[in-house]
Amino acid sequence: DRQKDWQFGENLRTRSSGWFPLAYTEIIIDDSLG
């Protein structure tokens, strides 16, 4: 599975979104959404 080691998300510094290697990602919960 090609997506196994990848996470779709947004780079908060550059505001670009796309697929990132899991080793370079972390989950951030945005409480302001709701």
N, C-alpha and C positions, 0 to 999 in steps of 0.2 A: 504494500500500500504506500503510494508516494506521499500521501498527506500525513503519515504516521508521526513523523518527526517535525512537523510544521504546524504553526498556529496562525490563524488569520487575525489581524489586529491593526492597530494604528500606532505609529511612532509619534509620541506626544511632543517631541522636540521639533520634528519636521512637518508634522500633521499629515504625513503620507500614510496610506493604508495599503495592506497587502499581506502576503504570506511571509512569515519570518521563522527562522529556525528556532525550535523550542529552547535551545540553550541560550538564546538571546532575548527571551521574553519573560515577563512576569505578569501575573494577574493583578489588575488594579480595579477595585470596586469604586464606582462613582456614585456616591449617595445622593448627589444633586439631581439624579434622573427621576427620582420618584418616590 
